């Protein structure tokens, strides 16, 4: 690829009607689920489309429809606000729904085609430049937009990349916004699933929550650290593995057949079977380096909305995620079989009851712990996103997307991102691993037999 990224324009898009009922609350308090991600990167996901014939008209239409969509999502048009409490040396954060606006970038990548991105064995590094606000951490939303969109023209396609501050929204809310924007872009005057904007707190929680916060005044040091991280990225590669509905069904059946489950109401899920299959392959690919007695962990982000009583609605706009971890020795992952590994995941997820979630929230307020890339991914595979999210329903008026990709945010060895496949019932896995690990996995016949090439 002889690619050159050209910046065509940047603009700020504000909500078209900031005086509507959705802007009645100008301040959104943040709960522990929101605050714990202050020190990590933004959520970056984007969609690849065939190029429409009249792209210039569509660019303006995307701006207009984004403005109208922000009417329903006022936090995304705002900024973070931080308050320093000198009496106890803590800070508190909230979202100021001030309609400062979202960033909109129009760019062009000469010499790049759809096939360059879709058919490449590894995700081209260039894709990371299809997203704005690279290297910006969530706490920096005090001076940066909480939402930034980049529309990048390529030779025969267009990529819509969205960077969203993670303190504002998790994956469920991210795709809720994306789905709503495409709905407005197709001509609707309203969103069919309006977001519920009031953040949820345990009874008795005093908001705003004060937290000890590291000194981030030395911006040069922060930037130097980010640059160092970026320079290390070429050591890693990303590859998409496609799993068809048929192959997923076979993996799930195999996993469930290998174990004896006393509770007939519980089964290993399709996703648990696929992730266990992936985990076992990564161990086979690296066991020569880590050794059979080295502990290996798999961390899953578990949705909390349906686990609360009463459940939080799917349209709840914010974060409602809990991390859970399965840890085993490398030899166990390989020797105990697919079913055992998948069942350990299943048991861990089942432990995340409402009581456990409430306990986490109560303890976090008493002793806040902020996530960092280092403490989240250390010696672990970490899975984010979900095949339940509606990715391929995002038609902005010229057809459905043909692919989905992610940005550089929160990328480290072991980051596993899950999406629905293009074909119904399929699952796509984007694995960010050492290049040698991905190469070994590609040569692992046991693993690749379940992958659709």
C-alpha positions, 0 to 999 in steps of 0.5 A: 500500500502506498498510503498517504493520510491527508487531513481535509477538514476538522470541525466541531459538531454541537447538538442542534437543539440544546434546549430540549428535554434531554439537556434538562440535566446539565451535570451528570455524576459518575459512579464507580463503574465510570470512574475506574477507567479514568486512567485508560484510553478511549473506546475506539471502534469503526466501520468500513463501507463501500464508497457512496457515489456522492460522498461529499453530500454524505459527509455534510449529511453525517455532520447534520445527523450527528448534530441531531443525534447529540440532541438525545445524547447530551453527555457526548457533546459535553466535557469532563469537569474535575474539582480539586478538594484540597482539604483531603487531597482528592478530586471528583469528576462529573460530566458537564453537559455544556454542548461544547461539541464533538470533534468531526474529522474528514480525511483521505487515505490515498492508495488504500482499498477495501481489499487492503484492509479486509483481505490482509492477514494482519490488520494494517497499522494504518487503520489506527490512523483512521481514529482521532484522539489517539493517545488521549486518556479518559481523564483528559476529557476535561480539555478534549471532546468526549466524542470524536468521529473521523470519516476517512475516504479510501479508494473504493470505500469509507471508514467511520471511526468513533473515539468515545471517552470510556468514562461516559459509556461502555460498549453497550452504550457505545453501540447504542449511540452508533445505532442511533446515529445511523438511524437518524442518518437514514431519515428518522426524526427521533431515536427508537431507543432513547437513552436513559441518562441518569447514572445509577448509584447504590442507595446511600452513595454520596455523589460526587465521589471523591477519589485520590488521583495521581498528579497529572500536571506534568503533561510532557511526562505523560506525552513521553510515556504515550509516545514510548507506548506507541513506539512499542506497538510494532512488536504486536500485530492484530489478526481477525479470526472468523468463526461461522455459525456451524463451527461455533455450534460444533465447538459448543457441542464439543465443550458441553459433551466433555463435562458433567454438569449437575445443573441442567439449566446451565450450559457452556455458551457459544462465546465461552466455547470460542474463547476457551478454544482461542485461549488454548491455542495461545498457550500452545503457541507460547508454551515454549517460552512461558513453561507449563507451570506458568500461570495464565489468566483470562479476564472477561468484562461482564455486563452488569445491566441484567444482573441487577435487581431490578435489572438496569435497562439496556438503554442505560447510558453509561458504564455497567461492567465488571471484570472477572478472571479465570487463572490456571497453569498453562498445562491445565489449560491444555491437558484438561480440555476445551470443556473444562476451560470453558466451564471454568469461564462459565462458573466465574461469570455465574459468580457475578451475582447482584450481591457481588456487584453491589459489594464491589461498588460499596468497597470501591467507594471506600477504597477506589482503585483505578484501572491502568493498562498495566494492571488490567492486562498483566499476564492475561488475555482480556476480552472486551465487546460482545457478539450481541452488539448490533454492528452490521445494522449501522446503515447510514443511508448508502448500505450496510458496513462490510467490516469492523475494526478497532483503534490503538486505544488500550491495545497491549499483548492479549487484548481480544475484541469480540464482534458479531460476524458479517454472516448471521450467527458468526463471531469475529475475534480480533486478537492483538498478540505478538506477531510470532504468537499469531503466526503460530496460531495460524499454523495450529491446525487444531485451532484453525480447523474451527476458523473460517478462512 
